Structure formats: C-alpha cells, structure tokens
C-alpha cells in the first residue's frame, strides 16, 4: 500500500513540475517591443517632471523644424533615430558623448533622462513621420557651387580620398535605412553645421558610420558648403 501511495505522490509531483514548467514558459516575457503611442505621447508632451521637454518645440508637430538650427527628423529610419538618441548620452567611462557641438548641448539634457525603452518608443514614432515639406537649397542660384556639390555627391574628391556621398546616402539622398541617414530635403545650414562638427572633432558616430569625421576633415570649408547645399536640394 505504501508503495502505491509513493508512486501516486511521485506521479503528482512530476505532473505538477511539468505543469509548472509549462506555466513558466507561457508567462516568460521577452524584451518589450517599442510602443508607438507611448512614443507619440513623449514627442508631443515630453515629461516636465523629469526635465524632458516636448520635441515639438524644436522639431515641429510633424517632425519638420521651422528653425534652421534644428533638423528635420521626419523621414529618418527607426534605427538611425535610435542611434542618434543614444549618441547624445555620455560614452561609458568618459565625461562626453559622441555629439558635442551646439545642438548636443540642447538635446543632451532631454535624452539623459530617457530610459532605453523610451528612446525606442520615441524612435518608432519619429520614424512614422513623413517628410512632406523638404527644405530647399539656399544657394541654388550659385551654379558654380551647385556644380561642385553635384560633383562631390556623385564622384567624391578622389585626390583627397573623399568617397562619393551617394555611395552611402544614395543617389537620391534617401540613405540606407538602418545604416545611413536621409539627407535629401534636410535643412542645408544644419547639414553644413554637422559636417563642420565632424571635421572639427566635435561630433563622431558610434558604430559602422564613424568614418564621417575622417571624410569631413579632408574637405575644404567651401566643399562642405557645396555638398550640404546640394544634398538639401536633391529630389
């Protein structure tokens, strides 16, 4: 009789163990997926209690800035937006971030307060915005500048080891989602400022596209102006 009871107890124990295992497997939760609604809420309202300003103050309600020092962010990919948000945070073990120019001074205090999940939510929402009103070139009438910009965009500057911009950002300037940003329709003065920041060592990028600092440093200021203006006007 005792043997029978023991077998029953063991069988029940095994059954409970299996059931418990199934329950654990069913309730196991992986990394939370980005939430576009939470991202929209953060974009529109920020979080004043934590010092996170609303994004619309600088980038507009639709991701298109009305102030030249702030970029259009509509039309950029999720991966690129997320990467740049992370680039505003300090590099581990250092007291500075990958972005150290004027724009970084304005963005960093907001991003520092964000969690990883919030950055993903925000990036997902931003990536859903379309660039419906692209910026126009500031010096379209300067044919010499336009020609130089086109030349660099399509063929680079071989004698300075500057590759064609189109090789990474595409002939149409739409970039490669997940790797390189869209430059077409971006505010030309902002592009100019960022290329100067790369050249002067005030900005670098984490990851595979860190070569921009070296490329910009090989360009003259006039070439930077030409390519920034040309990129903005590509359609």
C-alpha positions in Angstrom: 0.0 0.0 0.0 2.9 2.3 0.9 4.5 1.7 -2.5 1.2 2.6 -4.2 0.9 5.8 -2.3 4.6 6.7 -3.1 4.1 6.1 -6.8 0.9 8.3 -6.7 2.8 11.1 -4.9 5.7 10.9 -7.3 3.4 11.0 -10.3 1.6 14.0 -8.9 4.9 15.7 -8.3 6.0 15.1 -11.8 2.7 16.3 -13.2 2.9 19.5 -11.1 6.5 20.0 -12.2 5.6 19.7 -15.8 2.6 21.9 -15.4 4.7 24.5 -13.6 7.3 24.4 -16.4 4.6 25.0 -19.0 3.2 27.9 -17.0 6.6 29.5 -16.7 7.2 29.0 -20.4 3.8 30.6 -21.2 4.4 33.6 -18.9 8.0 34.2 -19.8 8.3 37.8 -21.2 10.9 38.9 -23.7 12.2 42.4 -24.3 9.3 44.9 -24.6 8.5 46.0 -28.1 8.6 49.7 -28.9 5.2 51.3 -28.4 4.4 54.0 -31.0 1.6 55.5 -28.8 4.0 56.0 -25.9 6.5 57.5 -28.3 3.9 59.9 -29.6 3.0 60.9 -26.1 6.6 61.6 -25.3 7.1 63.5 -28.5 4.1 65.7 -28.1 4.2 66.3 -24.3 7.7 65.4 -23.0 7.9 64.7 -19.3 8.3 68.0 -17.5 8.6 66.3 -14.1 11.8 64.7 -15.3 13.1 67.6 -17.3 12.2 66.1 -20.7 11.0 68.9 -23.0 8.4 68.3 -25.7 10.0 67.5 -29.1 7.6 69.8 -31.0 9.3 72.9 -29.5 12.3 72.3 -31.8 11.2 69.8 -34.4 7.6 70.8 -35.0 4.5 68.7 -34.6 5.2 66.8 -37.7 9.0 66.3 -37.4 9.7 69.2 -39.7 11.6 72.1 -38.0 10.8 75.7 -38.6 14.1 76.8 -37.0 17.3 76.3 -39.1 19.5 75.2 -36.2 17.2 72.2 -35.6 17.0 69.4 -38.1 14.0 67.9 -39.9 13.7 64.4 -38.3 10.7 63.2 -40.3 11.7 60.7 -43.0 14.5 59.1 -40.9 14.6 55.4 -40.1 13.9 53.9 -36.7 17.4 52.6 -36.4 19.1 55.9 -37.2 16.9 58.0 -34.9 17.6 55.5 -32.0 21.3 55.5 -32.7 21.4 59.3 -32.6 19.4 59.5 -29.4 22.0 57.1 -27.8 24.8 59.2 -29.2 23.7 62.1 -27.0 24.4 60.1 -23.9 27.8 60.1 -22.4 30.2 57.4 -23.7 30.8 54.8 -20.9 33.8 55.8 -18.9 34.0 59.3 -20.4 32.5 62.6 -19.5 31.3 63.4 -23.0 29.1 62.0 -25.7 29.6 61.3 -29.4 27.9 64.6 -30.1 29.5 67.7 -28.5 28.5 70.7 -30.7 25.8 73.3 -30.0 22.9 71.0 -30.9 24.1 68.4 -28.5 24.1 71.0 -25.7 20.4 71.4 -26.3 19.4 67.8 -26.8 21.6 66.0 -24.2 19.7 67.1 -21.1 16.5 65.7 -22.5 17.9 62.4 -23.7 19.9 61.8 -20.5 16.6 61.4 -18.6 15.2 58.9 -21.0 15.2 55.1 -20.5 16.2 52.7 -23.2 12.5 51.8 -23.7 11.5 55.5 -24.0 14.2 56.1 -26.7 12.9 53.1 -28.6 9.3 54.3 -28.3 10.3 57.8 -29.4 12.4 56.5 -32.4 9.5 54.4 -33.6 7.1 57.3 -33.6 9.5 59.6 -35.3 10.2 57.0 -38.0 6.5 57.0 -38.8 6.6 60.8 -39.7 6.9 61.6 -43.4 9.0 64.5 -44.8 6.3 66.2 -46.8 7.9 69.6 -46.9 11.6 69.2 -47.6 14.0 72.1 -47.3 15.3 73.7 -50.4 18.9 74.6 -51.3 20.0 78.0 -50.0 22.3 78.8 -52.9 20.6 77.2 -55.9 21.3 80.2 -58.0 25.1 79.8 -57.5 25.7 77.5 -60.4 29.4 77.0 -59.6 28.5 75.9 -56.0 25.8 73.6 -57.3 28.1 72.0 -59.8 30.8 71.4 -57.1 28.2 69.9 -54.8 26.9 67.6 -57.5 30.5 66.5 -58.4 31.3 65.6 -54.8 27.9 63.9 -54.2 28.3 61.7 -57.3 32.1 61.2 -57.6 33.7 62.4 -54.3 37.1 64.0 -54.3 39.5 61.3 -55.4 42.7 63.2 -54.7 41.7 63.8 -51.1 40.3 60.2 -50.6 36.8 61.5 -50.1 34.2 59.0 -51.4 31.1 59.9 -53.3 28.3 60.9 -50.8 25.9 58.8 -52.9 27.8 55.6 -52.1 26.3 55.7 -48.6 23.4 58.1 -48.8 22.1 57.1 -52.2 21.9 58.9 -55.5 18.5 60.3 -54.3 19.8 61.2 -50.9 17.3 58.9 -49.1 20.1 57.0 -47.3 20.1 53.3 -46.4 17.6 52.6 -43.6 19.4 51.1 -40.6 22.8 52.3 -41.8 22.9 55.8 -43.2 20.6 58.8 -42.7 18.4 60.5 -45.3 20.0 63.9 -46.3 17.6 64.8 -49.1 15.4 67.7 -48.0 17.4 68.3 -44.8 17.9 72.0 -43.8 21.2 72.9 -45.6 22.5 75.1 -42.8 22.1 72.2 -40.4 23.9 69.8 -42.7 26.7 72.4 -43.1 27.0 72.7 -39.3 27.1 69.0 -38.8 29.8 68.5 -41.4 31.9 71.2 -39.7 31.3 69.5 -36.4 32.6 66.2 -37.8 35.6 67.9 -39.3 36.5 69.8 -36.1 36.1 66.7 -33.9 33.0 67.9 -32.1 31.0 65.0 -33.4 31.6 61.4 -34.2 29.2 58.4 -34.6 29.2 55.2 -32.6 29.2 52.1 -34.9 29.9 51.5 -38.5 29.5 55.1 -39.8 32.2 56.5 -37.6 34.2 57.3 -40.7 32.3 60.6 -41.3 34.8 62.5 -39.1 37.7 61.5 -41.3 35.8 62.3 -44.5 34.7 65.7 -43.4 38.2 66.6 -42.2 39.5 66.0 -45.7 37.1 68.5 -47.3 37.6 72.3 -47.6 35.0 74.6 -46.0 33.8 75.5 -49.4 33.4 71.9 -50.4 31.4 71.3 -47.2 29.2 74.2 -48.0 28.7 73.0 -51.6 27.7 69.4 -50.7 25.5 70.4 -47.8 23.5 72.7 -50.1 23.4 70.2 -52.9 22.2 67.4 -50.6 19.3 69.6 -49.3 18.0 70.2 -52.8 18.1 66.6 -54.1 14.7 65.3 -55.1 
